Amino acid sequence: MTATTTSTSPAPASTPPDGLPAYRLLTGPDDASLCRRVSDALALGYRLYGSPAATFNGQTVIVAQAIVWPGTVV
């Protein structure tokens, strides 16, 4: 008889780390810096909330992406 094991990810903390808010709106020029900030937040455990929004300010495309901590009711 062989035992099978399943791999599970640890449950996320009930609150975000470092005193960060449960809901965040990350904004900035559509560049690698904003992509890094979103990726870092996802690595912490945040989840994307809705689609990104984009606008043009006459010089640059500005993007906004909402993120929420898992279990947050918005």
The first five atom37 places (N, CA, C, CB, O) and aatype in JSON, in Angstrom:
{
  "aatype": [12, 16, 0, 16, 16, 16, 15, 16, 15, 14, 0, 14, 0, 15, 16, 14, 14, 3, 7, 10, 14, 0, 18, 1, 10, 10, 16, 7, 14, 3, 3, 0, 15, 10, 4, 1, 1, 19, 15, 3, 0, 10, 0, 10, 7, 18, 1, 10, 18, 7, 15, 14, 0, 0, 16, 13, 2, 7, 5, 16, 19, 9, 19, 0, 5, 0, 9, 19, 17, 14, 7, 16, 19, 19],
  "atom_mask": [
    [1, 1, 1, 1, 1],
    [1, 1, 1, 1, 1],
    [1, 1, 1, 1, 1],
    [1, 1, 1, 1, 1],
    [1, 1, 1, 1, 1],
    [1, 1, 1, 1, 1],
    [1, 1, 1, 1, 1],
    [1, 1, 1, 1, 1],
    [1, 1, 1, 1, 1],
    [1, 1, 1, 1, 1],
    [1, 1, 1, 1, 1],
    [1, 1, 1, 1, 1],
    [1, 1, 1, 1, 1],
    [1, 1, 1, 1, 1],
    [1, 1, 1, 1, 1],
    [1, 1, 1, 1, 1],
    [1, 1, 1, 1, 1],
    [1, 1, 1, 1, 1],
    [1, 1, 1, 0, 1],
    [1, 1, 1, 1, 1],
    [1, 1, 1, 1, 1],
    [1, 1, 1, 1, 1],
    [1, 1, 1, 1, 1],
    [1, 1, 1, 1, 1],
    [1, 1, 1, 1, 1],
    [1, 1, 1, 1, 1],
    [1, 1, 1, 1, 1],
    [1, 1, 1, 0, 1],
    [1, 1, 1, 1, 1],
    [1, 1, 1, 1, 1],
    [1, 1, 1, 1, 1],
    [1, 1, 1, 1, 1],
    [1, 1, 1, 1, 1],
    [1, 1, 1, 1, 1],
    [1, 1, 1, 1, 1],
    [1, 1, 1, 1, 1],
    [1, 1, 1, 1, 1],
    [1, 1, 1, 1, 1],
    [1, 1, 1, 1, 1],
    [1, 1, 1, 1, 1],
    [1, 1, 1, 1, 1],
    [1, 1, 1, 1, 1],
    [1, 1, 1, 1, 1],
    [1, 1, 1, 1, 1],
    [1, 1, 1, 0, 1],
    [1, 1, 1, 1, 1],
    [1, 1, 1, 1, 1],
    [1, 1, 1, 1, 1],
    [1, 1, 1, 1, 1],
    [1, 1, 1, 0, 1],
    [1, 1, 1, 1, 1],
    [1, 1, 1, 1, 1],
    [1, 1, 1, 1, 1],
    [1, 1, 1, 1, 1],
    [1, 1, 1, 1, 1],
    [1, 1, 1, 1, 1],
    [1, 1, 1, 1, 1],
    [1, 1, 1, 0, 1],
    [1, 1, 1, 1, 1],
    [1, 1, 1, 1, 1],
    [1, 1, 1, 1, 1],
    [1, 1, 1, 1, 1],
    [1, 1, 1, 1, 1],
    [1, 1, 1, 1, 1],
    [1, 1, 1, 1, 1],
    [1, 1, 1, 1, 1],
    [1, 1, 1, 1, 1],
    [1, 1, 1, 1, 1],
    [1, 1, 1, 1, 1],
    [1, 1, 1, 1, 1],
    [1, 1, 1, 0, 1],
    [1, 1, 1, 1, 1],
    [1, 1, 1, 1, 1],
    [1, 1, 1, 1, 1]
  ],
  "atom_positions": [
    [[0.85, -1.17, 0.0], [0.0, 0.0, 0.0], [0.9, 1.24, 0.0], [-0.97, -0.01, 1.22], [1.83, 1.35, 0.79]],
    [[0.59, 2.15, -0.9], [1.38, 3.38, -0.95], [0.53, 4.55, -0.49], [1.92, 3.64, -2.38], [-0.67, 4.62, -0.76]],
    [[1.17, 5.43, 0.2], [0.47, 6.63, 0.67], [0.63, 7.73, -0.37], [1.01, 7.09, 2.07], [1.69, 7.88, -0.98]],
    [[-0.42, 8.47, -0.55], [-0.32, 9.61, -1.45], [-0.41, 10.88, -0.63], [-1.44, 9.56, -2.53], [-1.14, 10.97, 0.36]],
    [[0.33, 11.84, -1.06], [0.28, 13.12, -0.37], [-0.12, 14.19, -1.37], [1.64, 13.47, 0.28], [0.16, 14.08, -2.56]],
    [[-0.76, 15.18, -0.87], [-1.13, 16.3, -1.72], [-0.4, 17.53, -1.23], [-2.67, 16.52, -1.73], [-0.24, 17.74, -0.02]],
    [[0.02, 18.31, -2.16], [0.71, 19.54, -1.82], [-0.3, 20.67, -1.74], [1.82, 19.87, -2.85], [-1.07, 20.89, -2.68]],
    [[-0.31, 21.37, -0.65], [-1.21, 22.51, -0.52], [-0.39, 23.74, -0.19], [-2.28, 22.25, 0.57], [0.62, 23.67, 0.52]],
    [[-0.84, 24.84, -0.7], [-0.17, 26.1, -0.38], [-0.64, 26.54, 0.99], [-0.47, 27.19, -1.46], [-1.79, 26.29, 1.37]],
    [[0.24, 27.19, 1.73], [-0.2, 27.67, 3.03], [-1.29, 28.72, 2.85], [0.98, 28.24, 3.84], [-1.26, 29.5, 1.9]],
    [[-2.22, 28.75, 3.76], [-3.3, 29.74, 3.7], [-2.71, 31.13, 3.9], [-4.4, 29.45, 4.76], [-1.82, 31.32, 4.72]],
    [[-3.21, 32.11, 3.14], [-2.7, 33.46, 3.33], [-3.09, 33.99, 4.7], [-3.23, 34.38, 2.22], [-4.09, 33.58, 5.29]],
    [[-2.29, 34.91, 5.19], [-2.6, 35.54, 6.47], [-3.94, 36.25, 6.35], [-1.48, 36.54, 6.9], [-4.37, 36.6, 5.25]],
    [[-4.6, 36.45, 7.49], [-5.92, 37.08, 7.44], [-5.82, 38.57, 7.13], [-6.65, 36.87, 8.75], [-6.81, 39.18, 6.71]],
    [[-4.67, 39.14, 7.33], [-4.47, 40.56, 7.01], [-3.18, 40.71, 6.21], [-4.42, 41.44, 8.3], [-2.27, 39.89, 6.34]],
    [[-3.1, 41.74, 5.39], [-1.9, 41.95, 4.59], [-0.68, 42.22, 5.48], [-2.11, 43.11, 3.61], [-0.82, 42.69, 6.61]],
    [[0.51, 41.93, 4.97], [1.73, 42.16, 5.75], [2.09, 43.65, 5.84], [2.9, 41.39, 5.14], [1.59, 44.47, 5.07]],
    [[2.94, 43.96, 6.78], [3.53, 45.29, 6.92], [2.51, 46.41, 7.07], [4.4, 45.58, 5.75], [2.8, 47.55, 6.72]],
    [[1.33, 46.11, 7.57], [0.32, 47.14, 7.77], [-0.3, 47.67, 6.49], [0.0, 0.0, 0.0], [-0.94, 48.73, 6.5]],
    [[-0.12, 46.96, 5.38], [-0.69, 47.41, 4.11], [-2.21, 47.28, 4.16], [-0.1, 46.59, 2.93], [-2.73, 46.42, 4.88]],
    [[-2.93, 48.12, 3.4], [-4.39, 48.01, 3.39], [-4.86, 46.79, 2.61], [-5.0, 49.28, 2.81], [-4.14, 46.26, 1.76]],
    [[-6.09, 46.36, 2.89], [-6.65, 45.19, 2.21], [-6.98, 45.5, 0.76], [-7.9, 44.7, 2.94], [-6.93, 44.61, -0.09]],
    [[-7.33, 46.75, 0.46], [-7.63, 47.17, -0.9], [-6.59, 48.21, -1.3], [-9.08, 47.74, -1.02], [-6.31, 49.15, -0.56]],
    [[-6.04, 48.03, -2.48], [-5.07, 49.01, -2.99], [-5.35, 49.28, -4.46], [-3.6, 48.5, -2.81], [-5.8, 48.4, -5.19]],
    [[-5.09, 50.5, -4.88], [-5.19, 50.87, -6.28], [-3.8, 51.32, -6.71], [-6.27, 51.99, -6.52], [-3.33, 52.39, -6.32]],
    [[-3.16, 50.48, -7.51], [-1.81, 50.8, -7.98], [-1.94, 51.57, -9.29], [-0.95, 49.51, -8.17], [-2.62, 51.13, -10.21]],
    [[-1.29, 52.72, -9.36], [-1.38, 53.57, -10.55], [0.0, 54.03, -10.96], [-2.29, 54.78, -10.29], [0.93, 54.06, -10.16]],
    [[0.11, 54.39, -12.21], [1.36, 54.94, -12.7], [1.48, 54.8, -14.2], [0.0, 0.0, 0.0], [0.6, 54.23, -14.85]],
    [[2.55, 55.33, -14.75], [2.8, 55.18, -16.18], [2.86, 53.69, -16.54], [4.11, 55.89, -16.59], [3.3, 52.86, -15.74]],
    [[2.43, 53.38, -17.75], [2.45, 52.0, -18.22], [3.88, 51.61, -18.58], [1.51, 51.81, -19.45], [4.29, 51.66, -19.74]],
    [[4.63, 51.22, -17.55], [6.04, 50.88, -17.75], [6.43, 49.71, -16.86], [6.94, 52.09, -17.47], [5.61, 49.17, -16.12]],
    [[7.69, 49.32, -16.93], [8.18, 48.17, -16.17], [8.05, 48.38, -14.66], [9.63, 47.88, -16.52], [7.85, 47.42, -13.92]],
    [[8.16, 49.61, -14.22], [8.07, 49.9, -12.78], [6.68, 49.54, -12.24], [8.37, 51.39, -12.51], [6.58, 48.9, -11.19]],
    [[5.63, 49.92, -12.95], [4.28, 49.58, -12.51], [4.07, 48.07, -12.57], [3.22, 50.31, -13.37], [3.49, 47.48, -11.66]],
    [[4.54, 47.44, -13.64], [4.42, 45.98, -13.75], [5.11, 45.29, -12.57], [5.02, 45.49, -15.07], [4.6, 44.3, -12.05]],
    [[6.27, 45.8, -12.16], [7.0, 45.25, -11.02], [6.2, 45.41, -9.73], [8.38, 45.92, -10.89], [6.13, 44.49, -8.92]],
    [[5.59, 46.59, -9.55], [4.8, 46.84, -8.33], [3.61, 45.89, -8.25], [4.31, 48.3, -8.29], [3.31, 45.34, -7.19]],
    [[2.92, 45.68, -9.38], [1.79, 44.75, -9.4], [2.3, 43.33, -9.13], [1.04, 44.81, -10.77], [1.7, 42.61, -8.34]],
    [[3.37, 42.93, -9.78], [3.93, 41.59, -9.59], [4.35, 41.37, -8.15], [5.12, 41.36, -10.52], [4.13, 40.3, -7.59]],
    [[4.97, 42.37, -7.53], [5.38, 42.26, -6.13], [4.17, 42.08, -5.22], [6.17, 43.51, -5.7], [4.2, 41.29, -4.28]],
    [[3.09, 42.82, -5.49], [1.88, 42.69, -4.69], [1.27, 41.3, -4.84], [0.85, 43.76, -5.08], [0.82, 40.7, -3.86]],
    [[1.27, 40.78, -6.06], [0.76, 39.42, -6.28], [1.6, 38.39, -5.54], [0.72, 39.09, -7.78], [1.07, 37.43, -4.99]],
    [[2.91, 38.59, -5.52], [3.8, 37.67, -4.81], [3.56, 37.71, -3.31], [5.27, 38.02, -5.12], [3.77, 36.71, -2.62]],
    [[3.12, 38.86, -2.78], [2.8, 38.96, -1.35], [1.52, 38.21, -1.0], [2.67, 40.42, -0.94], [1.31, 37.83, 0.15]],
    [[0.65, 38.0, -2.01], [-0.6, 37.31, -1.76], [-1.84, 38.07, -2.21], [0.0, 0.0, 0.0], [-2.94, 37.53, -2.13]],
    [[-1.68, 39.3, -2.67], [-2.82, 40.06, -3.18], [-3.36, 39.38, -4.43], [-2.41, 41.53, -3.47], [-2.66, 38.61, -5.08]],
    [[-4.62, 39.68, -4.77], [-5.26, 39.19, -5.98], [-5.75, 40.38, -6.8], [-6.43, 38.22, -5.65], [-6.15, 41.4, -6.25]],
    [[-5.71, 40.23, -8.13], [-6.22, 41.29, -8.98], [-7.72, 41.44, -8.73], [-5.94, 40.98, -10.48], [-8.42, 40.46, -8.49]],
    [[-8.2, 42.67, -8.79], [-9.62, 42.95, -8.62], [-10.08, 43.75, -9.83], [-9.91, 43.71, -7.28], [-9.78, 44.94, -9.94]],
    [[-10.81, 43.11, -10.71], [-11.29, 43.79, -11.91], [-10.22, 43.95, -12.96], [0.0, 0.0, 0.0], [-9.08, 43.5, -12.8]],
    [[-10.61, 44.6, -14.01], [-9.7, 44.84, -15.13], [-8.9, 46.11, -14.9], [-10.48, 44.93, -16.46], [-9.34, 47.0, -14.16]],
    [[-7.73, 46.21, -15.51], [-6.99, 47.46, -15.4], [-7.71, 48.56, -16.18], [-5.54, 47.29, -15.91], [-8.47, 48.29, -17.11]],
    [[-7.46, 49.78, -15.78], [-7.98, 50.95, -16.49], [-6.79, 51.72, -17.03], [-8.88, 51.86, -15.56], [-5.72, 51.74, -16.43]],
    [[-6.99, 52.36, -18.18], [-5.91, 53.14, -18.78], [-6.45, 54.45, -19.32], [-5.21, 52.35, -19.91], [-7.58, 54.53, -19.8]],
    [[-5.63, 55.48, -19.22], [-5.98, 56.78, -19.77], [-4.71, 57.41, -20.34], [-6.63, 57.7, -18.7], [-3.61, 56.97, -20.04]],
    [[-4.88, 58.41, -21.13], [-3.75, 59.12, -21.73], [-3.8, 60.55, -21.24], [-3.78, 59.06, -23.3], [-4.81, 61.23, -21.4]],
    [[-2.71, 61.02, -20.64], [-2.68, 62.36, -20.06], [-2.1, 63.41, -21.02], [-1.89, 62.35, -18.78], [-1.77, 64.52, -20.6]],
    [[-1.97, 63.06, -22.28], [-1.4, 63.97, -23.26], [0.06, 63.69, -23.54], [0.0, 0.0, 0.0], [0.61, 64.14, -24.55]],
    [[0.7, 62.94, -22.65], [2.1, 62.57, -22.83], [2.34, 61.08, -22.63], [2.95, 63.35, -21.87], [3.15, 60.47, -23.34]],
    [[1.65, 60.5, -21.66], [1.92, 59.13, -21.24], [0.62, 58.38, -20.99], [2.79, 59.12, -19.98], [-0.39, 58.98, -20.61]],
    [[0.65, 57.08, -21.22], [-0.48, 56.23, -20.83], [-0.33, 55.95, -19.33], [-0.52, 54.88, -21.67], [0.71, 55.48, -18.87]],
    [[-1.4, 56.25, -18.59], [-1.43, 56.0, -17.14], [-2.37, 54.82, -16.91], [-1.89, 57.28, -16.34], [-3.49, 54.79, -17.44]],
    [[-1.92, 53.87, -16.1], [-2.68, 52.65, -15.85], [-3.02, 52.57, -14.37], [-1.89, 51.39, -16.29], [-2.26, 53.02, -13.52]],
    [[-4.18, 51.99, -14.07], [-4.6, 51.73, -12.7], [-5.04, 50.27, -12.6], [-5.75, 52.7, -12.25], [-5.78, 49.78, -13.46]],
    [[-4.6, 49.59, -11.55], [-5.02, 48.21, -11.3], [-5.37, 48.06, -9.83], [-3.91, 47.19, -11.71], [-4.53, 48.3, -8.96]],
    [[-6.61, 47.66, -9.56], [-7.03, 47.41, -8.19], [-6.57, 46.01, -7.78], [-8.57, 47.55, -8.04], [-6.59, 45.08, -8.58]],
    [[-6.17, 45.89, -6.52], [-5.8, 44.6, -5.94], [-6.44, 44.5, -4.57], [-4.25, 44.44, -5.86], [-6.64, 45.51, -3.89]],
    [[-6.76, 43.29, -4.16], [-7.36, 43.07, -2.84], [-6.67, 41.89, -2.16], [-8.89, 42.81, -2.96], [-6.12, 41.0, -2.8]],
    [[-6.72, 41.93, -0.85], [-6.21, 40.82, -0.07], [-7.27, 39.72, -0.07], [-5.85, 41.28, 1.4], [-8.46, 40.03, 0.05]],
    [[-6.89, 38.45, -0.22], [-7.88, 37.37, -0.24], [-8.81, 37.43, 0.98], [-7.18, 36.0, -0.3], [-8.36, 37.65, 2.1]],
    [[-10.08, 37.24, 0.73], [-11.07, 37.26, 1.81], [-11.65, 38.64, 2.05], [0.0, 0.0, 0.0], [-12.57, 38.79, 2.86]],
    [[-11.13, 39.65, 1.37], [-11.65, 41.0, 1.53], [-12.98, 41.11, 0.81], [-10.64, 42.04, 0.99], [-13.11, 40.69, -0.34]],
    [[-13.96, 41.67, 1.48], [-15.26, 41.9, 0.86], [-15.29, 43.34, 0.38], [-16.44, 41.61, 1.87], [-15.17, 44.28, 1.18]],
    [[-15.44, 43.51, -0.93], [-15.49, 44.87, -1.47], [-16.79, 45.11, -2.18], [-14.33, 45.13, -2.42], [-17.02, 46.2, -2.71]]
  ]
}
